[in-house]
Amino acid sequence: MNEQSYAYGATKSSIRELAAYAAARKAQIGAENVYDFSLGNPSIPAPDEVRTAIARALTLPATQLHGYTPAAGLPEARAAIAASLCRRFGDDAADAEGTYLACGAAACVSICLNALLNPGDEVIVLAPYFPEYRVWIESAGGVCVEVLVDESTCQPDIAAVERAITPRTRALIVNSPNNPTGAVYGAEVLAQLAAATRPHDIVLIADEPYRELVYGAEVPWIPALYERTLVCYSYSKSLSLPGERIGWVLVPPAFPEHDRMFAAIAGAGRKLGFVCAPALFQRVVAACVDVPANVAAYEENLAALTAILDACGFEYVMPHGAFYLWIRALEPDAQAFSDRARTLELMVVPSDSFGVPGWVRAGTCVSRDTIDRSAPAWEALAASYR
């Protein structure tokens, strides 16, 4: 067998492992007695427009509804996505010819990495970072290079990025709004990041599944600041469709060697088997590209959870986007802190797999009822350290 694949399978994701434990506890003692903040699984229902689009698609003949689409996606879906991006970010932001539909953001980022990397090439990730980045980089033959962000602001440390660049650096993943911190990178810091990477022809992979989930912040369109940008997007968060696995990769029109880059994207999709994304949900997103996300509900959840943590004396980073809260552990060992929280049926993900020690991530996309009922557990957790 392939030993790398075995190692990934034998070493579980800390997020998935905690979610599985939470599911087992819910079965044992009742879901109402478990406070599961582990997964980024939206509790907000999909918009009504999604249900309408599904119903409309179900009237199609079976050969259309369930048949194969072109490898890169339905022409009408690619055109609708590109048109929406042009309405939002400028007439030259996107075109259908540079849009490739795939199975969610995981497939999209994996496709970009496989399109760019040769064995031994390096990819910079800004820590804390989504743990699967390392898996996808290494499986594409690359080397994951961690660069810490500024701890007080969670913004990229440009000087640290510059020090990490070598002749083998091919890409840098920019995840804003960020999982796990909720940080949003502003235009100024992104311009500085572009200035640091441009002399080396490094590609920025903009991983943006949380773009629509922001709290008073603006998420800059990175291709307008840096021409060598590939954009990855998923509807898992904005339309509450995580299990349907639908998203896209964009090679913007201004990308140097645009056609060659798109061919590499299509080739990577072919190589990985990420072709003909789910046909039903290609049609759904084509009809729902401009449907807004329910940000208000997540803001209310955030306010409720931070009020509980404030009362208990916890320190956290106030997010400007996404639906997570980055909380400082009450001891240096994040795993030990998470394990102690488990004894109170409180499920928070330790920061070690995100590339930093001493923090935990709590998802604020859970039900409001879960947040309200968790207050005694947070209080008991804080008290146990006094």
C-alpha positions as CSV (number, residue, x, y, z in Angstrom):
1,M,0.0,0.0,0.0
2,N,1.0,3.6,-0.3
3,E,2.6,4.5,3.1
4,Q,1.8,8.2,2.8
5,S,-1.9,7.4,2.4
6,Y,-1.8,4.9,5.2
7,A,-0.3,7.5,7.5
8,Y,-3.0,10.0,6.7
9,G,-5.7,7.4,7.3
10,A,-4.1,6.2,10.5
11,T,-3.6,9.7,11.9
12,K,-7.1,11.2,12.2
13,S,-7.9,14.9,11.8
14,S,-8.1,16.3,15.2
15,I,-11.3,18.1,14.1
16,R,-12.9,14.9,12.8
17,E,-11.8,12.9,15.8
18,L,-13.4,15.3,18.2
19,A,-16.6,15.5,16.1
20,A,-16.8,11.7,16.1
21,Y,-16.3,11.6,19.9
22,A,-19.0,14.2,20.2
23,A,-21.4,12.2,18.1
24,A,-20.8,9.1,20.3
25,R,-21.4,11.1,23.4
26,K,-24.7,12.5,22.0
27,A,-25.8,8.9,21.3
28,Q,-24.9,7.9,24.9
29,I,-26.2,10.9,27.0
30,G,-28.4,12.9,24.6
31,A,-27.5,15.6,22.2
32,E,-28.9,18.3,24.6
33,N,-26.2,17.4,27.1
34,V,-23.2,17.8,24.7
35,Y,-21.9,21.2,23.6
36,D,-20.3,20.4,20.3
37,F,-18.2,23.3,18.9
38,S,-16.0,21.1,16.8
39,L,-17.1,21.3,13.2
40,G,-17.7,24.1,10.8
41,N,-21.1,22.6,10.0
42,P,-23.7,25.4,9.5
43,S,-26.8,25.1,11.6
44,I,-28.5,27.8,9.5
45,P,-30.9,26.3,6.9
46,A,-30.1,26.7,3.2
47,P,-31.9,29.7,1.7
48,D,-35.4,29.2,0.2
49,E,-33.9,29.9,-3.2
50,V,-31.9,26.7,-3.0
51,R,-35.0,24.6,-2.4
52,T,-36.7,26.4,-5.3
53,A,-33.7,25.7,-7.6
54,I,-33.6,22.0,-6.6
55,A,-37.4,21.7,-7.3
56,R,-36.9,23.3,-10.7
57,A,-34.0,21.0,-11.6
58,L,-36.0,17.9,-10.6
59,T,-38.3,18.6,-13.5
60,L,-35.6,18.0,-16.0
61,P,-35.3,14.8,-18.0
62,A,-33.1,12.2,-16.1
63,T,-30.4,12.3,-18.7
64,Q,-30.0,16.0,-18.0
65,L,-30.6,16.0,-14.3
66,H,-28.2,13.2,-13.5
67,G,-26.1,12.9,-16.6
68,Y,-22.4,13.8,-16.9
69,T,-21.6,17.4,-17.4
70,P,-18.5,18.7,-19.2
71,A,-15.4,18.0,-17.1
72,A,-15.0,21.7,-16.2
73,G,-18.7,22.2,-15.5
74,L,-21.9,23.2,-17.2
75,P,-21.4,26.1,-19.5
76,E,-24.4,27.9,-18.0
77,A,-23.0,27.4,-14.5
78,R,-19.5,28.7,-15.4
79,A,-21.1,31.7,-17.2
80,A,-23.3,32.5,-14.2
81,I,-20.5,32.4,-11.7
82,A,-18.2,34.5,-13.9
83,A,-21.0,37.1,-14.5
84,S,-21.7,37.4,-10.8
85,L,-18.0,38.0,-10.1
86,C,-17.8,40.6,-12.8
87,R,-20.9,42.4,-11.3
88,R,-19.2,42.4,-7.9
89,F,-15.5,43.0,-8.6
90,G,-15.3,44.6,-12.0
91,D,-15.9,43.7,-15.7
92,D,-12.5,42.0,-16.0
93,A,-12.7,40.0,-12.7
94,A,-13.6,36.7,-14.3
95,D,-14.7,34.8,-17.4
96,A,-16.4,31.5,-18.0
97,E,-13.4,30.1,-19.8
98,G,-11.3,30.5,-16.6
99,T,-13.9,28.9,-14.2
100,Y,-13.6,25.3,-13.2
101,L,-16.3,23.6,-11.0
102,A,-15.2,21.0,-8.5
103,C,-16.3,19.2,-5.3
104,G,-16.0,21.9,-2.7
105,A,-13.0,24.0,-1.5
106,A,-11.0,20.9,-0.6
107,A,-11.0,19.7,-4.2
108,C,-10.4,23.3,-5.5
109,V,-7.3,23.9,-3.4
110,S,-6.0,20.4,-4.1
111,I,-6.4,21.0,-7.9
112,C,-4.5,24.3,-7.6
113,L,-1.6,22.6,-5.7
114,N,-1.4,19.8,-8.2
115,A,-1.5,22.2,-11.1
116,L,1.4,24.2,-9.7
117,L,3.8,21.9,-7.8
118,N,6.6,19.7,-8.9
119,P,8.3,17.4,-6.3
120,G,10.0,19.4,-3.6
121,D,8.4,22.7,-4.3
122,E,7.4,24.7,-1.3
123,V,4.1,26.3,-0.3
124,I,3.8,28.9,2.5
125,V,0.9,28.7,4.9
126,L,0.1,31.4,7.4
127,A,-0.2,29.8,10.8
128,P,-2.6,29.1,12.4
129,Y,-4.0,27.5,9.3
130,F,-6.6,24.9,8.3
131,P,-4.8,21.5,9.0
132,E,-5.7,19.8,5.7
133,Y,-3.5,22.3,3.8
134,R,-0.5,20.3,4.9
135,V,-2.1,17.0,3.7
136,W,-3.0,18.5,0.3
137,I,0.4,20.1,-0.1
138,E,2.3,17.0,0.7
139,S,0.1,14.7,-1.4
140,A,0.9,17.0,-4.3
141,G,4.6,16.4,-3.8
142,G,5.2,19.7,-2.1
143,V,6.7,20.9,1.2
144,C,4.5,22.8,3.7
145,V,6.3,25.9,5.1
146,E,4.6,27.4,8.2
147,V,4.9,31.1,8.8
148,L,3.4,32.5,12.0
149,V,1.0,35.5,11.8
150,D,1.2,38.3,14.2
151,E,-0.3,36.8,17.4
152,S,-1.9,40.1,18.6
153,T,-3.6,40.9,15.2
154,C,-3.7,37.5,13.4
155,Q,-2.5,39.5,10.3
156,P,0.3,38.2,8.1
157,D,3.8,39.0,9.3
158,I,5.2,40.3,6.0
159,A,8.9,40.2,7.2
160,A,8.4,36.6,8.3
161,V,7.0,35.7,4.9
162,E,9.9,37.3,3.1
163,R,12.4,35.3,5.3
164,A,10.5,32.1,4.4
165,I,10.7,32.6,0.6
166,T,13.3,30.4,-1.1
167,P,14.0,29.5,-4.8
168,R,11.7,26.5,-4.3
169,T,8.7,28.6,-3.1
170,R,5.8,28.2,-5.7
171,A,2.7,29.3,-3.8
172,L,1.3,30.9,-0.7
173,I,-2.2,30.1,0.5
174,V,-4.2,33.1,1.6
175,N,-7.3,32.2,3.7
176,S,-9.3,35.3,4.4
177,P,-11.7,35.4,6.2
178,N,-9.5,32.9,8.1
179,N,-10.2,29.5,9.6
180,P,-9.6,29.3,12.6
181,T,-9.1,32.9,13.7
182,G,-11.8,34.8,11.8
183,A,-9.2,37.4,10.7
184,V,-9.9,39.4,7.5
185,Y,-6.8,40.6,5.6
186,G,-7.2,44.2,4.5
187,A,-6.1,45.7,1.2
188,E,-3.0,47.3,2.7
189,V,-1.6,44.1,4.1
190,L,-2.5,42.1,1.0
191,A,-0.7,44.8,-1.1
192,Q,2.4,44.3,1.1
193,L,2.1,40.5,0.6
194,A,1.9,41.0,-3.1
195,A,5.0,43.2,-3.1
196,A,6.9,40.5,-1.2
197,T,5.8,37.7,-3.5
198,R,5.8,39.4,-6.9
199,P,9.6,39.4,-7.5
200,H,9.6,35.6,-7.1
201,D,6.5,34.9,-9.3
202,I,4.9,33.1,-6.4
203,V,1.2,32.2,-6.9
204,L,-1.3,33.3,-4.3
205,I,-4.0,30.7,-3.8
206,A,-6.9,32.6,-2.3
207,D,-9.0,30.1,-0.4
208,E,-12.3,32.0,0.2
209,P,-15.2,29.7,1.4
210,Y,-16.0,32.3,4.1
211,R,-15.9,35.4,1.8
212,E,-19.6,36.2,2.4
213,L,-19.5,35.7,6.2
214,V,-18.1,39.0,7.5
215,Y,-19.0,41.3,10.3
216,G,-18.5,44.9,9.1
217,A,-15.3,44.1,7.3
218,E,-14.5,44.2,3.6
219,V,-12.8,41.3,1.9
220,P,-10.6,42.6,-0.9
221,W,-10.7,40.9,-4.3
222,I,-7.1,39.7,-4.4
223,P,-6.7,39.4,-8.2
224,A,-7.1,43.1,-8.4
225,L,-4.0,43.5,-6.2
226,Y,-1.9,40.7,-7.5
227,E,-2.1,39.2,-11.0
228,R,-0.8,35.7,-10.1
229,T,-3.8,34.7,-8.0
230,L,-5.9,31.6,-8.2
231,V,-9.3,31.9,-6.4
232,C,-11.0,28.9,-4.7
233,Y,-14.6,29.2,-3.5
234,S,-17.2,26.9,-2.0
235,Y,-20.9,27.2,-1.3
236,S,-20.6,25.1,1.8
237,K,-20.8,28.1,4.1
238,S,-22.6,30.9,2.2
239,L,-25.5,28.6,1.2
240,S,-25.2,26.1,4.1
241,L,-24.4,23.2,1.7
242,P,-21.3,21.6,3.2
243,G,-22.4,18.1,2.4
244,E,-23.2,18.8,-1.3
245,R,-19.5,19.5,-2.1
246,I,-19.7,22.2,-4.8
247,G,-17.3,25.0,-5.5
248,W,-15.1,26.4,-8.1
249,V,-11.5,27.4,-9.1
250,L,-11.0,30.7,-11.0
251,V,-8.0,31.5,-13.2
252,P,-8.7,35.3,-13.5
253,P,-8.3,36.8,-17.0
254,A,-5.2,38.8,-15.9
255,F,-3.3,35.7,-14.8
256,P,-0.1,35.4,-16.8
257,E,-0.2,32.5,-19.2
258,H,-3.9,32.3,-18.5
259,D,-4.7,29.6,-21.0
260,R,-1.8,27.4,-20.0
261,M,-2.7,27.8,-16.3
262,F,-6.3,26.8,-16.9
263,A,-5.1,23.8,-18.9
264,A,-3.0,22.8,-15.8
265,I,-6.1,23.3,-13.6
266,A,-8.2,21.1,-15.9
267,G,-5.3,18.5,-16.0
268,A,-5.0,18.4,-12.3
269,G,-8.8,17.9,-12.0
270,R,-8.5,15.0,-14.4
271,K,-5.5,13.5,-12.6
272,L,-7.3,13.7,-9.3
273,G,-10.6,12.6,-10.6
274,F,-12.3,15.9,-9.8
275,V,-14.2,16.2,-13.0
276,C,-17.9,16.6,-13.7
277,A,-18.9,18.2,-10.3
278,P,-22.3,17.1,-9.0
279,A,-24.7,18.1,-11.8
280,L,-27.7,18.9,-9.7
281,F,-25.8,21.4,-7.6
282,Q,-24.1,22.9,-10.5
283,R,-27.6,24.0,-11.6
284,V,-28.5,25.1,-8.1
285,V,-25.5,27.4,-7.7
286,A,-26.1,28.8,-11.2
287,A,-29.5,29.9,-10.0
288,C,-28.3,31.1,-6.6
289,V,-24.9,32.8,-7.3
290,D,-26.2,36.2,-5.9
291,V,-28.2,34.8,-2.9
292,P,-26.9,36.5,0.3
293,A,-25.7,34.5,3.3
294,N,-27.5,34.7,6.6
295,V,-24.7,36.7,8.4
296,A,-27.0,38.1,11.0
297,A,-27.6,34.7,12.6
298,Y,-23.9,34.1,13.0
299,E,-23.4,37.5,14.4
300,E,-26.0,36.8,17.1
301,N,-24.3,33.5,17.9
302,L,-21.0,35.2,18.2
303,A,-22.4,37.8,20.6
304,A,-24.0,35.1,22.7
305,L,-20.8,33.0,23.0
306,T,-18.5,36.0,23.6
307,A,-20.8,37.2,26.4
308,I,-20.5,33.8,28.1
309,L,-16.7,33.8,27.7
310,D,-16.4,37.4,29.0
311,A,-18.3,36.4,32.1
312,C,-15.9,33.5,32.7
313,G,-12.7,35.6,32.1
314,F,-11.6,33.9,28.9
315,E,-9.4,35.7,26.3
316,Y,-10.2,35.4,22.7
317,V,-9.6,37.0,19.3
318,M,-12.7,38.9,18.1
319,P,-13.3,37.7,14.6
320,H,-14.2,39.9,11.6
321,G,-15.4,37.0,9.5
322,A,-16.0,33.2,9.2
323,F,-17.8,31.4,12.0
324,Y,-15.2,30.4,14.6
325,L,-13.9,31.9,17.8
326,W,-10.2,31.6,18.6
327,I,-9.9,31.2,22.4
328,R,-6.7,31.2,24.4
329,A,-6.4,28.0,26.4
330,L,-5.9,28.3,30.2
331,E,-2.7,26.4,30.0
332,P,0.1,26.1,27.5
333,D,-1.0,22.6,26.4
334,A,-4.0,23.0,24.1
335,Q,-4.6,19.3,23.9
336,A,-4.7,19.0,27.7
337,F,-7.1,22.0,27.8
338,S,-9.3,20.4,25.2
339,D,-9.3,17.1,27.0
340,R,-10.4,18.8,30.2
341,A,-13.2,20.5,28.4
342,R,-14.3,17.1,27.1
343,T,-14.9,16.0,30.7
344,L,-17.5,18.7,30.8
345,E,-19.0,17.6,27.4
346,L,-17.5,20.8,25.9
347,M,-16.0,20.1,22.5
348,V,-13.4,22.6,21.3
349,V,-10.6,21.9,18.9
350,P,-7.0,22.2,20.2
351,S,-4.7,24.5,18.2
352,D,-1.7,22.1,17.8
353,S,-2.9,20.8,14.4
354,F,-3.5,24.4,13.3
355,G,0.2,25.0,13.6
356,V,0.4,26.9,17.0
357,P,0.2,26.0,20.7
358,G,-2.0,27.3,23.4
359,W,-5.4,28.0,21.8
360,V,-8.6,26.3,20.9
361,R,-11.2,26.8,18.2
362,A,-14.9,26.9,18.8
363,G,-17.4,26.9,16.0
364,T,-20.1,29.6,16.2
365,C,-22.2,28.0,13.5
366,V,-23.9,25.8,16.1
367,S,-27.5,26.4,17.2
368,R,-28.2,29.3,19.6
369,D,-29.6,26.8,22.0
370,T,-26.3,24.9,22.2
371,I,-24.5,28.1,23.0
372,D,-26.9,29.1,25.7
373,R,-26.9,25.7,27.3
374,S,-23.1,25.6,27.3
375,A,-22.7,28.4,29.8
376,P,-22.4,26.3,32.9
377,A,-19.7,24.1,31.2
378,W,-17.6,27.1,30.3
379,E,-18.0,28.4,33.8
380,A,-16.9,25.0,35.3
381,L,-14.0,24.9,32.9
382,A,-12.7,28.3,34.0
383,A,-13.3,27.5,37.6
384,S,-11.2,24.3,37.3
385,Y,-8.1,26.4,36.6
386,R,-8.6,28.8,39.5
